[in-house]
Amino acid sequence: MMKKIIAIFITCFLLVGLIVIYFWRDTQYQPESGDLIHYFLILPLIITSVLILPWLIYQAYQKYKDKKQQALAAEQSQNIEATEQKEVQKSTWLELNIYAAGAYSALGENDSTLEGIKTLAGPLLDSNLLDAHGSPVLSYRIEALDQLLSEDTSADMQFVSMRQQRITLLIHHQIQQHNEILSTISDHLQRSSLFYESQNLHEYRMHPAWIDPTVSSDEGTELKQIEQVYRLEKLNLHMIISEDVIHTWNDQSSNDGIQAIFYDLGIIPQKFHIEYHFVSRSSVDQYVVELFDRIQKQPHEISLIIAADSELDQEIIDEKMWGKKAYTPAEYVSSCCVAPAVVEIEQLQALKILKLVSNQNNLKQIFDELDIHDLPQYEDEAPFVLVIEDGSDVKVVKKLTQFFAESPIEPHHYLYCQTMAGHTQNVAKVFGLMLGAQLPDPQVAFVYSQNFKAFIQTFSEIKQDQESVAIAD
């Protein structure tokens, strides 16, 4: 475009110059310096502007028209894609009953951690951890662990790293918090084994109603119902730990301590399974979804999931702070005892239900499927949406706003959980997910991650809703 304008200006300059020079020669006119500027600069510019202005207006109009058409086409394309996704995409839900849940961090235990996050409780100066200049660093330290470490004189703990010692104590703390429910599970495992792993099981399988489904027998039907509801084969312990410790973690030492606790509860080694999951910040979402999917497909097993991490170790700080101005370590642990909906434990009632979806970003469809349109908590100011993503990331905040844009949920309902983990983030999302179970009843806790959405609802509230529907029908 500039070349064309320059070419037109030069042409006008030459034409005007020739005409003016010939005119001045014929009239014997003696031009002054001002005449030269007017006739050889200003006049060619004016003529150029007059010639090129209609063309510029036409080009601008064409560009405006093209942009408008492109924007309209893009909007129509997005609407078509959104409509197709709403029609085609079906939600895949993972549903588990929660029998117990716990959380422990420097901010407090269970719901106290939530209160600490709400009040924006920050890290404290840690005199036991020093930076490269010998100054104390900020940390989220659980001071009670220091005393437990000083009291622990077991030989096994002396041969593992300080980081594993602290993580092990956090795991033991959570197991001990669930002693009552684990004792009930232990009793159920014993009774189930006595029935299904003895002559009773053989006699049951030889029953006519079991061998031939066409045979009608009330007794056989009752026995089948007993197996479906009360059979319990195993307790699974899943420990989610940072991948940073995978090369230094001593499985034998960890297993020995857990087995001793379970043995005191009456759970023999044949009836529990220990599994470690070493995760990174980028892989933790996938691990959570896959783990919950596995548990949902285990109709005769119950699982205790524990997520723990600690970086309160000077060697870790020296490594993490290399080349960085600041690093805030933390330690925390959370747990939940979960099982598929088909599992029932004698003398034990599920507290809450966790529903997780990983393939659905249409909030309207989620609300329709869960029937949570008009909840009283929408009108309250108390937060109930636990955001387990980085709240300082502009992209995260933008996606969060877009996701809840057409819902009654407001920004003051958000609670960003990652702050309590400082820079110790590999397991922080799992901690935040389990922390949702600590929200007060009868609130429905929303846990937001870009890769999955979880909803935790009080079990008694769901049963009341189901009974109301049944009565109405």
C-alpha positions in Angstrom: 0.0 0.0 0.0 2.8 2.4 0.9 4.5 1.8 -2.5 1.3 2.8 -4.3 0.9 6.0 -2.2 4.5 7.0 -2.8 4.1 6.3 -6.5 1.0 8.5 -6.8 2.7 11.3 -4.8 5.8 11.2 -7.1 3.6 11.3 -10.2 1.6 14.3 -8.8 4.9 16.0 -7.8 6.3 15.7 -11.3 3.1 16.8 -13.1 2.6 19.7 -10.8 6.2 20.7 -11.0 6.3 20.7 -14.8 3.1 22.7 -15.0 4.2 25.3 -12.4 7.7 25.6 -13.9 6.3 26.2 -17.5 3.8 28.7 -16.1 6.5 30.6 -14.2 8.7 30.7 -17.3 5.9 32.1 -19.5 4.9 34.7 -16.9 8.5 35.6 -15.9 7.4 35.0 -12.2 10.2 35.0 -9.6 9.1 32.5 -6.9 9.9 32.9 -3.3 10.8 30.1 -0.8 7.3 29.9 0.4 6.0 29.4 -3.2 8.3 26.4 -3.6 7.0 24.7 -0.5 3.4 25.4 -1.4 3.6 24.2 -5.1 6.2 21.5 -4.8 5.2 19.9 -1.5 1.8 20.9 -0.1 -0.1 20.9 -3.5 1.2 17.4 -4.5 0.2 16.1 -1.1 -3.3 17.5 -1.3 -3.8 16.1 -4.8 -2.4 12.7 -3.7 -4.8 12.7 -0.7 -7.8 13.6 -2.9 -6.9 10.8 -5.4 -6.2 8.1 -2.9 -8.8 8.8 -0.2 -11.8 7.1 -2.0 -9.6 4.0 -2.6 -8.5 3.9 1.1 -12.2 4.2 2.2 -13.1 1.4 -0.1 -10.3 -0.8 1.1 -11.2 -0.1 4.8 -14.8 -1.0 4.1 -13.8 -4.3 2.4 -11.7 -5.3 5.3 -14.4 -4.4 7.8 -16.9 -6.5 5.7 -14.5 -9.4 5.5 -13.8 -9.4 9.3 -17.5 -9.2 10.1 -18.1 -12.2 7.8 -15.2 -14.2 9.4 -16.4 -13.4 12.9 -20.0 -14.5 12.0 -18.7 -17.7 10.4 -16.5 -18.4 13.4 -19.4 -17.8 15.8 -21.7 -20.1 13.8 -18.9 -22.8 13.7 -18.5 -22.5 17.5 -22.2 -22.8 18.1 -22.4 -25.8 15.8 -19.5 -27.5 17.6 -21.0 -26.6 21.0 -24.4 -28.0 20.0 -22.8 -31.2 18.7 -20.8 -31.6 21.9 -23.9 -31.1 24.0 -25.8 -33.7 22.0 -23.0 -36.3 21.5 -20.8 -36.1 24.6 -22.2 -38.2 27.4 -20.9 -37.9 31.0 -19.0 -40.8 32.4 -19.4 -40.8 36.2 -17.3 -42.5 38.8 -19.3 -42.9 42.1 -17.9 -44.1 45.4 -19.3 -44.1 48.9 -17.1 -42.3 51.5 -17.1 -44.0 54.9 -14.4 -41.8 56.5 -12.2 -38.9 55.6 -9.4 -36.9 57.2 -7.0 -34.1 56.5 -4.0 -32.8 58.5 -1.7 -29.9 57.7 0.1 -27.0 59.3 -3.2 -25.1 59.2 -5.0 -27.6 61.4 -6.8 -30.9 61.2 -9.9 -31.7 59.2 -12.3 -28.7 59.0 -9.6 -26.5 60.8 -7.6 -26.8 57.6 -10.5 -25.3 55.7 -10.8 -22.4 58.2 -7.0 -21.8 57.8 -7.3 -21.5 54.1 -10.3 -19.2 54.4 -8.4 -16.9 56.7 -5.4 -16.9 54.3 -3.1 -18.3 57.0 0.5 -18.1 55.7 3.7 -19.9 56.3 5.9 -19.2 59.3 9.7 -18.8 59.7 11.3 -22.1 60.2 14.5 -22.0 62.3 15.3 -25.6 61.4 15.5 -24.9 57.6 18.0 -22.4 56.2 18.5 -20.9 52.8 21.9 -20.5 51.1 22.6 -17.4 53.2 22.0 -19.1 56.5 18.6 -17.4 57.1 15.4 -19.2 58.1 13.0 -20.0 55.4 9.2 -19.8 55.4 7.5 -23.2 55.7 4.2 -24.9 56.5 5.5 -27.2 59.3 3.4 -29.5 61.5 5.2 -29.0 64.8 3.6 -32.0 66.4 5.6 -34.3 64.1 8.9 -33.0 65.5 8.0 -34.4 69.0 6.8 -37.7 67.5 10.1 -38.0 65.7 12.1 -37.4 68.9 10.0 -40.0 70.7 10.4 -42.6 68.0 13.3 -44.9 68.8 12.5 -47.8 66.4 15.5 -49.1 64.5 13.8 -49.2 61.1 13.2 -45.4 61.1 16.9 -44.8 61.6 17.8 -46.2 58.2 15.4 -44.1 56.1 15.6 -40.5 55.0 14.2 -37.7 57.1 11.6 -37.0 54.4 10.3 -40.6 54.6 10.3 -40.5 58.3 7.9 -37.5 58.3 5.7 -38.9 55.5 5.5 -42.3 57.4 4.4 -40.5 60.6 1.7 -38.6 58.6 0.5 -41.9 57.1 0.4 -43.6 60.5 -1.5 -40.6 61.9 -4.3 -41.0 59.3 -4.5 -44.7 59.8 -4.9 -44.2 63.6 -7.5 -41.6 63.0 -9.6 -44.3 61.4 -9.0 -47.0 64.0 -12.7 -47.3 64.8 -13.9 -47.8 61.2 -10.9 -50.1 60.5 -11.9 -52.2 63.5 -15.4 -52.6 62.1 -14.0 -53.5 58.7 -11.7 -56.1 60.4 -14.7 -57.7 62.1 -16.6 -57.8 58.8 -13.5 -59.4 57.0 -13.3 -62.1 59.7 -17.0 -62.9 59.5 -17.0 -62.9 55.7 -14.0 -65.2 55.6 -15.6 -67.6 58.0 -18.7 -67.9 55.8 -17.2 -67.8 52.3 -14.0 -69.6 52.9 -15.4 -72.6 54.7 -17.8 -75.4 54.1 -20.6 -72.9 54.1 -19.4 -71.5 50.8 -19.4 -75.0 49.3 -22.9 -75.7 50.5 -24.1 -72.4 49.2 -22.7 -73.0 45.7 -24.3 -76.4 45.6 -27.8 -74.9 46.3 -30.3 -75.7 43.5 -31.1 -72.0 43.1 -27.4 -71.2 42.5 -26.8 -74.1 40.0 -30.0 -73.7 38.0 -31.3 -70.0 37.8 -34.7 -71.4 36.6 -35.3 -73.0 40.0 -37.4 -70.8 42.2 -36.4 -70.7 45.8 -36.8 -68.0 48.4 -33.9 -69.4 50.4 -31.6 -69.3 47.4 -32.6 -65.8 46.5 -31.9 -64.7 50.1 -28.4 -66.3 50.0 -27.5 -64.6 46.8 -28.5 -61.3 48.3 -26.3 -62.0 51.3 -23.3 -62.6 49.0 -23.9 -59.5 47.0 -24.3 -57.2 50.0 -22.1 -58.6 52.7 -19.3 -60.3 51.0 -16.0 -58.5 51.7 -12.7 -59.9 50.6 -10.0 -57.3 51.1 -8.9 -53.9 52.4 -6.8 -52.0 49.9 -4.4 -49.3 51.1 -3.4 -46.9 48.4 -0.7 -44.4 49.2 -0.2 -41.4 46.9 3.2 -40.0 47.3 5.4 -37.6 45.4 7.6 -39.1 42.7 10.5 -37.2 44.1 11.0 -39.9 46.7 10.6 -42.9 44.4 14.4 -43.6 44.4 14.9 -43.3 48.2 11.7 -44.8 49.5 12.1 -47.9 51.6 9.1 -50.1 50.9 10.1 -52.7 53.5 10.3 -50.2 56.4 7.0 -48.6 55.4 5.2 -51.9 55.0 6.4 -53.3 58.3 5.0 -50.3 60.2 1.6 -50.5 58.5 1.4 -54.2 58.9 2.0 -53.9 62.6 -0.9 -51.4 62.9 -3.2 -53.6 60.9 -2.2 -56.7 62.9 -3.2 -54.9 66.1 -6.5 -54.1 64.5 -7.1 -57.8 63.8 -6.5 -57.6 60.0 -4.2 -60.4 58.8 -1.8 -59.8 55.9 -3.8 -62.0 53.6 -6.8 -59.6 53.9 -5.1 -56.3 53.0 -3.1 -55.0 50.0 -0.6 -52.1 50.1 0.1 -50.2 46.9 2.2 -47.1 46.4 1.5 -44.5 43.7 4.4 -42.1 43.0 2.9 -39.1 41.2 4.1 -35.8 39.7 2.2 -32.6 39.4 1.4 -33.3 35.8 0.3 -36.9 36.2 -1.7 -36.7 39.4 -5.0 -36.0 37.7 -4.8 -39.1 35.5 -3.8 -41.2 38.5 -6.8 -40.1 40.5 -9.3 -40.9 37.7 -7.7 -44.3 37.0 -7.5 -45.2 40.7 -11.2 -44.3 41.3 -12.2 -46.3 38.3 -10.3 -49.3 39.6 -12.0 -49.0 43.0 -15.4 -48.7 41.5 -14.9 -52.0 39.7 -14.1 -53.9 42.9 -17.5 -55.0 44.2 -16.1 -57.0 47.2 -13.3 -54.7 48.4 -13.0 -51.5 50.4 -10.1 -49.0 49.9 -8.3 -46.6 52.2 -6.6 -43.8 50.1 -3.9 -41.7 51.8 -2.1 -38.8 50.1 1.0 -37.5 52.0 4.0 -35.4 51.3 6.7 -33.5 53.3 9.6 -31.5 52.1 10.7 -30.5 55.6 14.2 -31.7 55.1 17.4 -29.5 54.8 18.7 -31.7 52.0 15.5 -31.2 50.0 15.6 -27.5 50.6 19.2 -27.2 49.4 18.2 -29.0 46.2 15.0 -27.2 45.6 16.3 -23.7 46.3 19.2 -24.1 43.9 18.9 -21.2 41.5 15.7 -19.9 43.1 15.2 -16.8 45.2 12.5 -18.5 47.5 11.0 -21.8 48.1 8.3 -22.6 50.6 8.2 -26.2 51.7 5.1 -27.9 53.3 3.9 -31.1 54.7 0.3 -32.5 54.8 -1.7 -35.6 54.6 -5.3 -36.5 53.7 -7.3 -39.7 53.5 -10.6 -41.2 52.7 -12.1 -44.7 53.1 -14.1 -45.4 50.0 -16.0 -48.3 48.3 -18.3 -48.9 45.4 -22.0 -48.3 46.0 -22.7 -52.1 46.0 -20.5 -52.7 49.0 -22.1 -52.6 52.4 -20.3 -53.0 55.7 -22.1 -54.3 58.7 -22.8 -51.7 61.4 -21.3 -49.0 59.1 -23.1 -46.3 57.2 -21.5 -44.3 54.4 -21.1 -40.6 55.3 -21.0 -39.1 51.9 -21.0 -39.9 48.2 -18.3 -38.8 45.8 -19.2 -38.4 42.2 -16.4 -37.6 39.7 -16.6 -36.8 36.0 -13.6 -36.4 33.8 -15.0 -36.0 30.3 -17.6 -33.3 30.7 -17.2 -29.5 30.7 -20.8 -28.6 30.1 -22.0 -27.4 33.6 -25.6 -27.4 32.6 -25.6 -31.0 31.7 -23.7 -31.8 34.9 -26.3 -30.0 37.0 -29.1 -31.8 35.1 -27.6 -35.2 35.8 -27.0 -34.5 39.4 -30.2 -32.5 39.9 -28.4 -29.7 41.9 -30.0 -26.6 40.3 -31.6 -24.9 43.4 -29.3 -25.5 46.4 -29.6 -23.2 49.4 -25.9 -22.8 49.5 -26.0 -20.8 46.3 -27.5 -17.9 48.3 -24.9 -18.1 51.1 -21.6 -16.3 51.1 -19.7 -19.4 52.5 -17.3 -20.9 49.9 -18.0 -24.4 48.7 -16.1 -24.7 45.4 -12.6 -26.0 46.1 -10.3 -25.0 43.3 -7.4 -27.3 43.2 -5.7 -25.5 40.4 -3.2 -22.6 40.6 -5.3 -19.6 41.4 -2.4 -17.2 40.3 -2.6 -18.6 36.8 -4.7 -16.2 34.6 -5.6 -19.0 32.2 -7.0 -21.1 35.1 -9.0 -18.2 36.5 -10.4 -17.5 33.0 -11.5 -21.1 32.4 -13.0 -21.3 35.9 -15.0 -18.2 35.2 -16.2 -19.5 31.9 -17.2 -22.9 33.4 -19.4 -21.3 36.1 -20.6 -18.4 34.0 -24.1 -19.6 33.5 -24.6 -20.9 37.1 -25.7 -19.2 40.3 -22.1 -19.8 41.7 -20.2 -16.6 42.3 -16.5 -15.9 42.7 -16.8 -15.5 46.5 -17.9 -19.2 46.5 -14.4 -20.2 45.4 -11.8 -21.5 47.8 -8.3 -21.9 46.4 -6.6 -24.8 48.1 -3.1 -24.8 46.6 -1.8 -22.0 48.8 -1.6 -24.3 51.9 0.9 -26.6 50.1 3.4 -23.8 49.3 5.7 -25.1 46.6 5.1 -28.8 47.6 2.6 -29.4 44.9 3.0 -32.9 43.5 0.2 -34.4 45.8 -1.6 -31.1 46.5 -4.5 -31.8 44.2 -5.4 -35.1 45.9 -5.3 -33.3 49.3 -7.7 -30.7 48.0 -10.0 -33.3 46.5 -10.2 -35.2 49.9 -10.6 -31.9 51.7 -14.0 -31.5 50.0 -15.3 -34.2 52.4 -14.7 -31.8 55.3 -17.2 -29.2 54.1 -20.2 -29.0 56.6 -23.4 -30.9 55.9 -25.6 -30.5 54.0 -23.5 -28.6 51.6 -22.6 -30.2 48.3 -18.8 -29.7 47.8 -17.7 -28.9 44.3 -14.0 -29.7 43.5 -12.8 -28.0 40.4 -9.9 -29.2 38.3 -9.4 -28.6 34.6 -9.2 -32.4 34.0 -12.0 -33.6 36.3 -14.9 -32.3 38.4 -15.9 -33.9 41.6 -19.1 -33.5 43.7 -19.3 -34.7 47.3 -22.7 -34.9 48.8 -24.0 -36.0 52.2 -25.2 -39.6 52.0 -28.2 -39.1 54.3 -29.4 -36.2 52.1 -29.3 -38.4 49.0 -31.2 -41.2 50.7 -33.9 -38.7 51.8 -34.2 -37.4 48.3 -34.5 -41.0 46.9 -37.1 -41.9 49.6 -39.1 -38.8 48.7 -39.1 -39.7 45.1 -40.2 -43.2 45.8 -43.1 -42.0 48.0 -44.2 -39.6 45.3 -44.1 -42.3 42.7 
